[in-house]
Amino acid sequence: MINKKSKFMLSILIFFIVFFNLISNIFHITNYSTVSASDPNHKVIYLTFDDGPSNLVNNKILDILNNENVKATFFIVGYKINGNEQTLKRIYTEGHSIGLHTYTHKYKKIYANDNAFIEEMDKTADEVKKVLGFSPRIIRFPSGSKKHLSENLLEKLHEKNYKIYDWNLSLSDGLDYNTPQDKLFREATQKCVNPSRIFLLAHCDQPNRKTCEILPKIIKYYKDLGYEFKAITVDTPEYHFRVSK
Protein backbone atom coordinates (compact mmCIF):
# COMPACT_ATOMS: atom_id res chain seq x y z
CA MET A 1 0.00 0.00 0.00
CA ILE A 2 1.31 3.47 -0.93
CA ASN A 3 1.75 5.80 2.05
CA LYS A 4 1.02 9.54 2.04
CA LYS A 5 4.67 10.50 1.53
CA SER A 6 4.95 8.25 -1.52
CA LYS A 7 1.74 9.70 -2.96
CA PHE A 8 3.08 13.21 -2.43
CA MET A 9 6.39 12.41 -4.17
CA LEU A 10 4.54 10.75 -7.03
CA SER A 11 2.34 13.83 -7.44
CA ILE A 12 5.40 16.08 -7.51
CA LEU A 13 7.04 13.87 -10.15
CA ILE A 14 3.94 13.89 -12.35
CA PHE A 15 3.68 17.68 -12.01
CA PHE A 16 7.25 18.22 -13.20
CA ILE A 17 6.85 15.78 -16.10
CA VAL A 18 3.72 17.57 -17.31
CA PHE A 19 5.33 20.99 -16.74
CA PHE A 20 8.47 20.23 -18.73
CA ASN A 21 6.49 18.64 -21.56
CA LEU A 22 4.33 21.74 -21.75
CA ILE A 23 7.35 24.05 -21.80
CA SER A 24 9.02 21.95 -24.50
CA ASN A 25 5.92 22.05 -26.67
CA ILE A 26 5.61 25.81 -26.27
CA PHE A 27 9.18 26.37 -27.41
CA HIS A 28 8.76 23.91 -30.26
CA ILE A 29 5.70 25.74 -31.54
CA THR A 30 7.40 29.12 -31.13
CA ASN A 31 10.45 28.01 -33.12
CA TYR A 32 8.25 26.49 -35.81
CA SER A 33 6.18 29.66 -36.10
CA THR A 34 9.30 31.79 -36.37
CA VAL A 35 10.61 29.72 -39.25
CA SER A 36 7.37 29.25 -41.16
CA ALA A 37 6.01 32.78 -40.80
CA SER A 38 8.97 35.07 -40.19
CA ASP A 39 7.24 37.84 -42.16
CA PRO A 40 3.56 37.04 -42.76
CA ASN A 41 3.10 40.35 -44.60
CA HIS A 42 5.75 39.55 -47.21
CA LYS A 43 4.00 38.02 -50.20
CA VAL A 44 5.96 36.44 -53.05
CA ILE A 45 4.86 35.05 -56.39
CA TYR A 46 7.01 32.93 -58.69
CA LEU A 47 5.77 33.06 -62.27
CA THR A 48 6.85 29.84 -63.97
CA PHE A 49 6.53 28.83 -67.61
CA ASP A 50 6.84 25.25 -68.83
CA ASP A 51 7.50 23.62 -72.21
CA GLY A 52 9.80 26.19 -73.82
CA PRO A 53 11.87 27.44 -75.38
CA SER A 54 9.71 28.50 -78.30
CA ASN A 55 10.04 31.34 -80.74
CA LEU A 56 7.16 33.81 -81.01
CA VAL A 57 5.23 33.04 -77.80
CA ASN A 58 8.27 32.70 -75.55
CA ASN A 59 9.68 35.98 -76.84
CA LYS A 60 6.34 37.74 -76.47
CA ILE A 61 6.23 36.61 -72.83
CA LEU A 62 9.75 37.94 -72.37
CA ASP A 63 8.66 41.28 -73.86
CA ILE A 64 5.81 41.50 -71.35
CA LEU A 65 8.04 40.57 -68.41
CA ASN A 66 10.57 43.19 -69.50
CA ASN A 67 7.91 45.89 -69.81
CA GLU A 68 6.54 45.02 -66.37
CA ASN A 69 10.03 44.73 -64.81
CA VAL A 70 9.18 41.25 -63.54
CA LYS A 71 11.39 38.17 -63.30
CA ALA A 72 10.19 34.61 -63.90
CA THR A 73 11.38 31.03 -64.26
CA PHE A 74 11.34 28.94 -67.44
CA PHE A 75 11.40 25.14 -67.26
CA ILE A 76 13.03 23.98 -70.48
CA VAL A 77 12.35 20.86 -72.56
CA GLY A 78 15.69 19.64 -73.89
CA TYR A 79 14.82 18.71 -77.46
CA LYS A 80 13.26 22.15 -78.05
CA ILE A 81 16.54 23.96 -77.51
CA ASN A 82 17.74 23.14 -81.03
CA GLY A 83 16.67 26.06 -83.20
CA ASN A 84 15.69 28.19 -80.20
CA GLU A 85 19.14 28.89 -78.81
CA GLN A 86 18.68 32.66 -79.09
CA THR A 87 15.49 32.52 -77.06
CA LEU A 88 17.26 30.51 -74.37
CA LYS A 89 20.08 33.05 -74.29
CA ARG A 90 17.59 35.89 -74.02
CA ILE A 91 15.84 34.24 -71.06
CA TYR A 92 19.15 34.08 -69.23
CA THR A 93 20.59 37.47 -70.18
CA GLU A 94 17.39 39.26 -69.12
CA GLY A 95 17.72 37.88 -65.60
CA HIS A 96 15.22 35.05 -65.56
CA SER A 97 15.89 31.59 -64.14
CA ILE A 98 16.19 28.42 -66.18
CA GLY A 99 15.02 25.05 -64.94
CA LEU A 100 14.88 21.56 -66.43
CA HIS A 101 11.68 19.88 -67.63
CA THR A 102 13.12 16.63 -69.08
CA TYR A 103 14.47 16.12 -72.59
CA THR A 104 11.61 14.38 -74.41
CA HIS A 105 8.57 15.22 -72.24
CA LYS A 106 7.22 11.77 -73.14
CA TYR A 107 5.63 10.34 -70.01
CA LYS A 108 6.12 6.64 -70.72
CA LYS A 109 9.80 7.20 -71.33
CA ILE A 110 10.64 9.63 -68.54
CA TYR A 111 8.66 7.77 -65.88
CA ALA A 112 9.81 4.28 -66.87
CA ASN A 113 12.08 4.20 -63.81
CA ASP A 114 14.17 6.50 -61.62
CA ASN A 115 17.28 6.24 -63.77
CA ALA A 116 15.34 7.10 -66.93
CA PHE A 117 13.98 10.23 -65.26
CA ILE A 118 17.39 11.36 -64.02
CA GLU A 119 18.97 10.71 -67.43
CA GLU A 120 16.35 12.97 -69.02
CA MET A 121 17.22 15.78 -66.64
CA ASP A 122 20.96 15.26 -67.06
CA LYS A 123 20.65 15.33 -70.85
CA THR A 124 18.68 18.56 -70.75
CA ALA A 125 21.22 20.08 -68.37
CA ASP A 126 23.97 19.18 -70.84
CA GLU A 127 22.09 20.82 -73.71
CA VAL A 128 21.61 24.01 -71.71
CA LYS A 129 25.30 24.01 -70.82
CA LYS A 130 26.26 23.88 -74.51
CA VAL A 131 24.41 27.16 -75.04
CA LEU A 132 24.86 29.00 -71.74
CA GLY A 133 27.91 27.41 -70.15
CA PHE A 134 26.24 26.08 -67.00
CA SER A 135 23.95 23.25 -65.94
CA PRO A 136 20.73 24.29 -64.14
CA ARG A 137 19.91 22.45 -60.92
CA ILE A 138 16.23 23.38 -60.52
CA ILE A 139 13.76 20.92 -62.04
CA ARG A 140 10.07 20.32 -62.59
CA PHE A 141 8.33 17.02 -63.27
CA PRO A 142 6.03 17.01 -66.33
CA SER A 143 2.48 16.87 -64.89
CA GLY A 144 4.02 17.44 -61.45
CA SER A 145 5.82 15.19 -58.99
CA LYS A 146 2.63 13.73 -57.50
CA LYS A 147 2.63 9.90 -57.80
CA HIS A 148 6.11 10.04 -59.34
CA LEU A 149 8.35 11.26 -56.52
CA SER A 150 9.40 8.50 -54.13
CA GLU A 151 11.75 8.85 -51.18
CA ASN A 152 14.34 6.91 -53.15
CA LEU A 153 14.09 9.18 -56.19
CA LEU A 154 14.16 12.28 -54.00
CA GLU A 155 17.40 11.08 -52.41
CA LYS A 156 18.95 10.38 -55.83
CA LEU A 157 17.98 13.82 -57.12
CA HIS A 158 19.39 15.54 -54.05
CA GLU A 159 22.64 13.61 -54.45
CA LYS A 160 22.95 15.32 -57.85
CA ASN A 161 22.01 18.68 -56.30
CA TYR A 162 18.68 18.87 -58.11
CA LYS A 163 15.87 20.77 -56.40
CA ILE A 164 12.20 20.21 -57.23
CA TYR A 165 9.51 22.84 -57.76
CA ASP A 166 5.85 22.08 -58.30
CA TRP A 167 3.05 24.66 -57.98
CA ASN A 168 0.08 25.74 -55.89
CA LEU A 169 -1.73 27.59 -58.69
CA SER A 170 -1.93 26.54 -62.32
CA LEU A 171 -3.44 27.58 -65.63
CA SER A 172 -5.13 25.06 -67.92
CA ASP A 173 -3.24 26.52 -70.89
CA GLY A 174 -1.19 23.33 -71.12
CA LEU A 175 -4.33 21.22 -71.57
CA ASP A 176 -6.29 23.53 -73.85
CA TYR A 177 -4.48 26.17 -75.89
CA ASN A 178 -7.80 27.91 -76.58
CA THR A 179 -8.83 28.35 -72.94
CA PRO A 180 -10.70 31.69 -72.75
CA GLN A 181 -8.81 34.56 -71.16
CA ASP A 182 -11.38 35.07 -68.42
CA LYS A 183 -10.98 31.44 -67.33
CA LEU A 184 -7.19 31.74 -67.31
CA PHE A 185 -7.47 34.84 -65.14
CA ARG A 186 -9.79 33.11 -62.67
CA GLU A 187 -7.39 30.18 -62.44
CA ALA A 188 -4.44 32.49 -61.83
CA THR A 189 -6.16 34.43 -59.07
CA GLN A 190 -8.16 31.81 -57.17
CA LYS A 191 -7.50 30.91 -53.55
CA CYS A 192 -4.66 28.48 -52.95
CA VAL A 193 -2.66 26.74 -50.25
CA ASN A 194 0.01 29.03 -48.78
CA PRO A 195 -1.08 32.25 -50.56
CA SER A 196 1.90 34.20 -49.22
CA ARG A 197 4.19 32.08 -51.41
CA ILE A 198 2.63 31.38 -54.81
CA PHE A 199 4.18 29.18 -57.49
CA LEU A 200 2.05 29.84 -60.58
CA LEU A 201 2.28 27.34 -63.43
CA ALA A 202 1.75 28.62 -66.98
CA HIS A 203 3.11 27.55 -70.37
CA CYS A 204 5.18 29.18 -73.11
CA ASP A 205 4.88 26.69 -75.96
CA GLN A 206 4.23 28.01 -79.45
CA PRO A 207 0.41 27.63 -79.30
CA ASN A 208 0.08 29.44 -75.93
CA ARG A 209 -1.00 32.78 -77.39
CA LYS A 210 -3.90 33.16 -74.94
CA THR A 211 -1.38 33.06 -72.09
CA CYS A 212 0.46 36.03 -73.60
CA GLU A 213 -2.77 37.99 -73.90
CA ILE A 214 -3.82 37.54 -70.26
CA LEU A 215 -0.36 37.77 -68.65
CA PRO A 216 -0.30 41.59 -68.20
CA LYS A 217 -3.64 41.46 -66.35
CA ILE A 218 -2.36 38.68 -64.05
CA ILE A 219 0.80 40.64 -63.27
CA LYS A 220 -1.18 43.80 -62.51
CA TYR A 221 -3.49 41.86 -60.19
CA TYR A 222 -0.62 40.61 -58.03
CA LYS A 223 1.24 43.92 -58.12
CA ASP A 224 -1.88 45.65 -56.81
CA LEU A 225 -1.98 43.13 -53.95
CA GLY A 226 1.61 43.97 -53.01
CA TYR A 227 3.29 40.77 -54.17
CA GLU A 228 7.00 40.65 -54.94
CA PHE A 229 7.83 38.82 -58.16
CA LYS A 230 10.83 36.50 -57.93
CA ALA A 231 12.62 33.97 -60.08
CA ILE A 232 13.34 30.57 -58.56
CA THR A 233 16.99 29.94 -57.71
CA VAL A 234 18.87 27.15 -55.95
CA ASP A 235 18.42 29.19 -52.77
CA THR A 236 14.63 29.05 -53.04
CA PRO A 237 13.24 26.43 -50.62
CA GLU A 238 11.95 23.40 -52.49
CA TYR A 239 8.24 23.21 -53.16
CA HIS A 240 6.97 19.81 -54.23
CA PHE A 241 3.95 17.61 -53.75
CA ARG A 242 3.83 14.89 -51.12
CA VAL A 243 6.39 12.11 -51.59
CA SER A 244 4.68 8.85 -52.55
CA LYS A 245 5.14 5.70 -50.51
QUICORGI-V742418 format. One record per pair of residues at least 12 apart in sequence whose ideal C-beta (glycine too) atoms are under 6 Angstrom apart, sorted by the first residue. I is the first residue (numbers start at 0). J is the second residue. If there is no record, write none. Layout:
# QUICORGI-V742418
{{I J} {I J}}
This chain:
# QUICORGI-V742418
{{42 195} {42 225} {42 226} {43 196} {43 227} {43 229} {44 197} {44 221} {44 226} {44 228} {45 198} {45 229} {45 231} {46 71} {46 199} {47 72} {47 200} {48 73} {48 201} {48 203} {49 74} {49 100} {49 202} {50 76} {50 202} {50 204} {51 73} {51 203} {52 79} {52 83} {52 86} {52 87} {53 204} {53 205} {56 203} {56 205} {56 207} {57 86} {57 203} {59 211} {60 203} {60 211} {61 89} {63 214} {63 215} {67 218} {69 218} {69 228} {70 94} {70 95} {70 228} {70 230} {71 95} {71 230} {72 96} {72 98} {72 230} {72 231} {73 90} {73 97} {74 98} {74 100} {74 139} {75 97} {75 100} {76 100} {76 104} {77 102} {77 122} {77 123} {77 126} {78 102} {80 126} {84 130} {87 130} {91 131} {95 230} {96 230} {96 231} {96 232} {97 135} {98 135} {98 137} {98 138} {98 139} {99 120} {99 123} {99 124} {99 135} {99 138} {100 139} {101 119} {101 141} {102 119} {102 122} {102 123} {104 141} {110 147} {113 152} {113 155} {120 138} {136 160} {136 161} {136 233} {137 162} {137 231} {138 161} {138 163} {139 164} {143 165} {143 240} {144 163} {144 165} {144 239} {144 240} {145 240} {146 243} {148 242} {149 243} {150 242} {153 242} {162 237} {163 237} {163 239} {164 231} {164 238} {165 238} {165 239} {165 240} {166 198} {166 200} {167 191} {167 192} {167 193} {167 198} {168 191} {168 197} {168 199} {169 200} {170 183} {170 186} {170 201} {172 202} {172 207} {172 210} {173 202} {176 206} {178 209} {180 209} {180 212} {180 213} {183 213} {184 213} {184 216} {187 217} {188 220} {198 238}}
